Amino acid sequence: MDPQLWHCSECGDEREFVQPSCVDGHTEDGGLCPEWACIDCGAALVTGVDVRELVASGLTHAA
């Protein structure tokens, strides 16, 4: 997939993000991998994730 422009919280402004190779199986059924990385600093960005699922799974905490 082509690079996408998004705000990078680490860099403090808009940067290009690319998708690394998906090792979690998101693309096996033709779906899109939600993981992106800033090309300047490597900060991770996850798109299209329901935050409620992350909280329920314990991967993050509610603020």
N, C-alpha and C positions, 0 to 999 in steps of 0.2 A: 504494500500500500504506500502511496505517496506521503511524504512528510506533511504534517498538519501544523498550523500556527495556533498556539494556545498560550495563555498566561502561565509563566513558570514562577512559582512562589519562591524558589531558591534564587533565580536570577533577578527577579523583581520586575520583569516586563515580558512582552510577547516574544516567544522563541519557537523555533521549529522542533517538533517532536516526531520521532520515528518509532516504528514497531519492531522490537527485537523478535527473533524467531520464537514462536510460541511453543513452550515445552509442557504446557498444562492441558493440552487437548482441546482448546477452545475452537480450533479451526478444523478439527477432524470431520465434522458434519457440515462443513461449508460456512460455519459461523465466523464472526469477527473476533479477534483477540482484543480484550479491553485494555491491554497493557501497552503503554507508550513510554518513551524515555526522551528527555530533553537532550538535543545533540550537543549543547554547550556544557552542561554540568552533570547530565546523567540522572537528574531527578525523575522519579517515577510518577506517572499519572495513570490512573485507572478510570476508564470511562464506562458509562452505562451500567453501573453497579447500584443496586438498591441498598442504600445505607442501612436500612432496617435488617437486611440479611447479614451484613457485616457485624452489626451489634449483636444480633442473635447468635452468631457463630463464635463470638468472642475475639474476632480479629481487630476490633476497635472498641472504643467505649463511647457512650453517649455523653455529650457535653452538657 
